[in-house]
Amino acid sequence: MDAARSASQQLANLIQSRPILTLANVHPFSTDSIILRMWLRSGGINPDQDVRIIILPPEQMVDSPRRGIIDGFSQANHGVPELFNMALDQ
């Protein structure tokens, strides 16, 4: 969990340096959504105020950051969200 907390703190720093970031999930009440929100909170990020979370179909997730629709998405299938991998690389 130290790696997850460190990543969420990195995200918190990114949020402070940019306008509100947009994240995506496939369903508002999925396990992925719950894990994403818990992960954000672990870094001191309020998921209802500090970021914008939208719902997108899975087939649109990978291309949406490149198109500027979202800054990142949650892929929590392995227990720790892989989030902002594209945004942090920029």
RAURCOR-V996888 format. One line per field, one symbol per residue. burial: I if it has 9 or more other ideal C-beta (glycine too) atoms within 8 Angstrom, else O. Layout:
burial = ???
This chain:
burial = OOOIIOIIIIIIOIIOOOOOIIIIIIOOOIOIIOIIIOIIIIIOIOIOOIIOIIOIOOOIIOOIIOOOIIIIIIIIOOOIIOIIOIIIOO
